């Protein structure tokens, strides 16, 4: 587990590297730009740091915003590049579909410590409310926009997802968002004992295709139709933002046990006999030739199916008189 912690620490450390601007409370940052060349260089750096998909993490009108590299200008020639934002309309419904959000497209222009959002032509009132110049602070995984005393905070949507399994303490599946394929490969190199490591494009919670083949697995008290479905739940828990802790869960093959106190609680089987302090579980009946009886733990106990077949019923026959050896179900 130490190797896993080291891998995660290396990724988390990158989230504290300042990008587009230093802390915007330090206004001397702009005063230190010594020349027009330096200003252009700083603006280019800021623009480069902004180019990503960002998701709001603390509430506000802008639910998400994506700064692109696509050239665009307003009808009067202002601006530089295109952005797309999803805005909260403030509408809440009890039925669907519900117009609780709307998507807008505009133009942005970055300087060393700010970004200006513009509309291509006449905006709606809601769109107009987000336009203007914002003070900007970025790290590798976060964006802060400040305007008119209001602050909106965003997390960067991951471009890749790294997944892997470990078997040192049972079968455990991990999913973690990373910025680049190289960063994902670095995580895999630092995790000792990982198997089935993959780095895939897109955030961890991106939709995944699974087959409908029923091969159940159990994770805690949750049962999944197959391993793909289980892994999908872990990926969904990892979300889509950089800097978030990786998600993980441990599974075992087979359906989850059904706990019981008597046979009536078992759909197709019997309730295991009490064994020390171990919980009783539902077990399937054994058929002809199957095991029965014996002194075993609850999850290995067996009993013959009592359902008559052609007027005959199964009986547990013991050929070995050793107390803890199971017998065999036979028709009598």
N, C-alpha and C positions, 0 to 999 in steps of 0.2 A: 504493500500500500504506500510505502514511502516514495517509490518511483512514480506512483500516480500523483501524489501531492506535489512532487517536484515539477512534473509536467504541467500541472494546473497553475502553479506559481509562476512559471515562465510566461504563460499566456496572460494571466491577470496583470502581471507587471507592465505589459505593454499598454494597458488602458490608462496609465497615468502619464503618458508622454504627451505633452502639450503640442497641439497642431496649429490650426488656423490663426489663433491669437493667444497671447498671454492672458492672464486674468483680466477681464475687461474693467475691473475696478481700478486698474493701474493705467490711468490715462496717459502717463508719460511714454507708453509704448509707441504711440503714433508720433510723439515729438522726437523720438530717437531715430526716425527714418531720415537719414542724412541727405539723401539725394533722390531725384526722380527715378533713377535706375533702381535704387533700393526699394522705393515705394511700389514700382511695377513688379519687382521680384516678390515682395511680400504679398501683394494682391494675388499674384499667380499661385503662390503657396496656399493662400487662404481658399482660393477657388478650387485647387486640387483637393484640399482636405474636405471641402463641402460635398464633392461629387460622390454621392452615395444615396441609399434609401435610408430615411430616418423615421423612427416611430416614436410618437409621444409617450413618455413614461410617467408624466405627472399631471395630466389634464391640461386643457386649453382648447382654443378654437381649431388649431391645426392638429389633426389627428396623426397625420404623416405627411412627409414632404420628401421629394426626390429631386436632387439637383443633378442635371445631366450635362453632357458635353456638347449637346446639340446647339448650334448657333441660332440665335433668335433676337429680334428687336421689336420694339413697339412701333406703332404706325408713324410716330414722329422720330424714329431712329435711335431711341435710347435703349440701354440694356446691353446684354452680352450673350447669355446662354438661357436655355429653357429649364423651367422647373414645373413639376406637377405636385399638387397638394390635395389631400382629402380633408375637408373641413366639416366640423360638427355643426349641424344646422340648429341644434337645440330642440329638435322635434323628438318626442318620445311616444311610442305607440304600444298598444297591447296586442296588436295583430301584425302580421307581415303580409306583403312587403311594407317597410317603413322608411320614409325619406329622412333618416336621422343623419345622413351625411351626403356630401356632394363633392365631386371632383372638379378641380379647376386647373388651368394651365396658364402660366405666365412667364415672365422674363426676370432674370436676376443678374446683378452685377456685384462682384466682390471687391472689397478693398482689403487693406492689411488687417483691419479689426472689425469690419462690418460687412453686411450684405444688404443690398437694396432689392426689394421685391416690387415688380411693376406688372401692370396688366397690359396685354397687347392692345386692347381698345377699351371701350367703356365697360367697367366691371359691375357686377351686382353689388348690393349693399354689403352682403356677407363677405364677398371676395375683397371688396374695398377695405374692410376692417382689418385685414391682415397685411395690406400693402404698406410700404414705407421702408425706412432704414433701421436695421437691427444691429446692435452690438453683438459680436459673435465670440464664443469660446468653444473650441473643439479639443477633444482628445481622440485617441484611436477608436474609442467606442462610444463617445457621447458628444452632443451638440447642445449648446445653450443659446437661445435667442432672446435678447432683451430690447424692449421698445416701450416707451411711455410708462416706465415703472413696472411693467408686467414682464414676467419671465416664463418662457416655455422651454422644457427640457426634453431631449430626444435621445434615444439609443440607436446605434447604427445597426441596421439589419445585416446579418451575416451573409457572406457570399458563398461560404462552404460549411459543410458539417463533417466532423470526424466521428466515427463510431468504431467501437472495438469491444471485445469481450475479454474477461479474465476468469480464470478457473482456480485461483489459489484459495478461495473461500466460497466454493460453489460457483455456479454459472451466473456471472453478473455482466449486464450489458450497459455500456456507457454511450452517451451522445453529447457532443459539445460543439457549439458554434465557433468558427474561426474565420479570420479575415481572408486568408489566402490558402491555396492548396499546399504551399510550402510550410505554412504554420501548422496545418493538420498533420503533415508528414513528420514534423518535428515532435508533435505530441506522441505519435505512435512510436517513434524511436526511443522516447524517454520512459515509456510504460513497459516495465518488465513483465514478461509472461503474457502479453496481449496476443489474442488470436482474432482472425477474421477482421483485421483493421481495414477501414475504408475511409477515403476522403471523397465526398461527393459534392457536386455543385448545388448551391442553394442552401437556404437555412434548414436547420434540423427539422422544423415543424412543417416543411413543405410536404404536400400530399404524396403518399407512397402507394404503389400498386401491390396488392397481396392476392394470393390465390384463395379459393374457397375450400381448399382441402382441410378437412377437420382432423387436426393432430393437436389436441389441447395441451396447453402448458399452464402452470399455476405460478403466480407471483403473489406471495402473501395470501390474502383472502380473495384475490381477483383471478378469474380464469379467462383465458383467451383461446380463441378457436385454433390458432396455430402460432408458431414462433414469430412469424412476420407481424401478426397483429400485436403481440406483446412488444416487439421492438418499436412499432409505430407509436405505441402509447408513451414509451420512454422518449422518443424523438419529439413528440408533441410537448412533453413536459419540459424539454430543453428550450422550447420557444424559438425565437428567431433573432435575438439580439446578441451582439458581441458583449463580452465582459460578464455575462451571466454565468453562474456556476453550472457545471455540467450536470445532466440528469443521469441517474442510474437506478437499476433495480435488478433483483436476483430472481431467477426462475428455476423451476424443476419441470421435467417432462411429465405429462399426464394431467388428468383432471384434478382439480382441487378436492380435498377430502370434504365429505359432508358429515358434520358432527351430529350425534344423535344420543338418545337415551333409551329408545326402544325401536323395534322393527317397523312400527307404523310410520316413522319419520323417513324411511328409506323407500324410494320409488321402486327399485328393482334390486332387492337384495336384503340383507339383514344388518342389524346393529351389532357391532362387535362386542364381545364380552368384556367386562371390566378387567383391566390389567394394571394393577398398581394405581398410580395417579395419572396414567396416560388417558387422554380423552377418548371416548368411544366414537367410532366412525362407521359410516355405512360401507359395507363391503358387498361386492356382487356374489350371487350364488355360484357354486361350482356345479358343473353338469357331469354326465357320466364319464368316469375316468379321471375326474378332477380331484384335487386334494380336499380334505375335510378334517376338522378337529385338530388335535395337537396343542401343545403348549407354546403359543407364539404371541408376538406383540399384536396390538389391535389392527395395524395396517397390513398384517399378514395372515390374520385369522380367516378361516374358510368354513363354509357350511353347504350341505347339499341342497339343491333346489327342491322345495317340497311339492312343486306342481306335479300332479299325476300325469303319466304318459301311458296311454292304452291301459289304464287301470293299474299301472305299476308306479311305485314311488322309489326314489333313490334313498339308499341307506349308507351311512358311513361305515365302511368295513375296515377294521384294523388287522392287518396281517403281522405287523411288528408290534409286540406288546410293550416296547419302550414307551414310557409315559408321554414324552414330548414329541414323538414322531407322528405326523398327520396320517390319517387313513385315506381311503379312496372311495369315491361315490360310486356305488354299484346298484343296479336294479335287483330287487329281491322278488 
